[in-house]
Amino acid sequence: MKKFLKLFILLGLFSSIIYANNINRSIVKIYTVSKKPNYLEPWNSTVLRSTGSGSIISGNRILTNAHVVANETFIEVKKYGDTKRYQAEVEFVSHDVDLAILKVKDETFFKDTTPLELDGLPNIQDKVTVYGYPMGGNTISVSTGIVSRIEHNRYVHSGQNFLSIQIDAAINPGNSGGPAISNGKIAGVVMQQIPGSQNIGYMVPVPIIKHFLKDIKDGKYDGFPQLGIYTELLENPTQKEYFKLSQDEGGILVVKVLYNSPFKDVLKQYDIITAIDGHKIESDGTVEFRENQYTHFKYYIDTHQYGDEVSLDIYRDGKKIKLKVKLPQHVSQEKFSMTEFHYDRMPTYYMLGGYVFVPLTENLLVSSRSANLPLRYGATKFPSKDKQEIVLLLKVLASSLSRGDYGISFWKIDKVNGKAFKNFKEFYNIIKDSKDKYIILEDDDGSKVIIDKQKALEINNQLLQRYSIKATKSDDLE
């Protein structure tokens, strides 16, 4: 009997070693060389080297985080148990939900590997094992923990809110992009941690990953449908009474419907959305996605692809109405916010006689140490059909033409020669095409900066040499 028991234990250990080794062979170390743009000097950049993790999934693809390969110029990958690096490239990327798919040019890389499968959404207290190549060594690292929370959170890479899973497994720089395994399948992709916390990390859950993979099946990435509406909670009893909503009912109040919203033809200001696809919205703006588990109401929008149909239950003037909305086939090319994060490209800029102009982006706000509260407040405003981007006079380089203006920086421009403009490209074209002697820049208070256009053009080349600037404008401007 003891012999059989010992044999059973040995077989169990042997099978566990094979199981662990199969997973290990599916874990990839990613070496990225990237070009990090300098948004304070938009013609400059810095070359950085970093590492991350990934996992092999079906179709000879590598799943990882978008931030592992953002702004990449060269990527190599190495699998467990191999010393050779293989060149890879980004096939698809979603900066919104921090996911990317890599392709390896030499498919012999995938020899003797088994693609990992995707699981479903785990339960609270489920055990997960995190695989990856974090700092502190060169070989694979494995740590374990449990699922402690599932709800919408801010994805640091994009600044947007999506469903995420909180885990207490040890996560360090380099773990990003690696899988968290539960029951032998991927339960999520590790993406971020809270610095200084005791093992509080987050991963992209499988429903988000599956949405991304389904989206790219047609060869392009559209993303998650944008609502294009701004809402408020209806928790206050007086507010509910005013809007003719009973005290035991929940819902969210539509404050504004943007001009390019997919709901612009069906929703009105001060409509109250009480359910999405039949799922009740609570007074705190949450929906039940599992029994007794709640998260942001956007959860049931995020389950849809562009082109899907969404049903809404609303109250309008105290009356119940059911609506159906056909989402557009593709994401709108016009903006839903005044600023956004930019990746995989150099910053947009234009220089005229030492006056440097840029559009306001989240990258610039993050790069700047200045509080500049009016500018940051302006960035929260809603875009309109006629105004979709904020343009700044970023700085003024010293020259014979710009004396007295050196101290101007982060100055918001509202008009050029008396003309308003929609975005940076329109601003640039007004200056480029102007036949006037002076370029007159004006803010909303009426303050002016005046540039002699011809004199500015004459000293441009001199300034390019003096400040080691490649060109007077970024490559994306004609």
Buried (B, 14 or more C-beta within 10 A) or exposed (E): EEEEEEEEEEEEEEEEEEEBEBBBBBBBBBBBBBBEBBBBBBBBBEEEEBBBBBBBBEEEBBBBBBBBBBBBEBBBBBBBEBEEBBEBEBBBBBBBBBBBBBBBEEEEBBEEBEBBEBBEBBEEEBBBBBBBBBEEEEEBBBBBBBBBBBBBBEBBBBBBBBBBBBBBBBBBEBBBBBBBBBEEBBBBBBBBBEEEEEBBBBBBBBBBBEBBBEBBEEEEBBBBBBBBBBBBBBEEEEBBEEBEBEEEBBBBBBEBBBEBBBBBEBBEEBBBBBBBBEBBBBBEBBBBBEEEBBBBBBBBBBBBBBEEEBBBBBBBEEEEEEBEBEBBEEBBEBBBBBBBBBBBEBBBBBBBBBBBBBBBBBBBBEBBEEEBEEBBEBBEEBBBEEBBBBBBBBBBBEBEBBEEBEEBBBBBBBBBEEEEBBBBBBBBBBBEEBEEEEBBBBBEEEEEBEBEBEEBEEBBEEBBEEBEBEEBBBEEBE
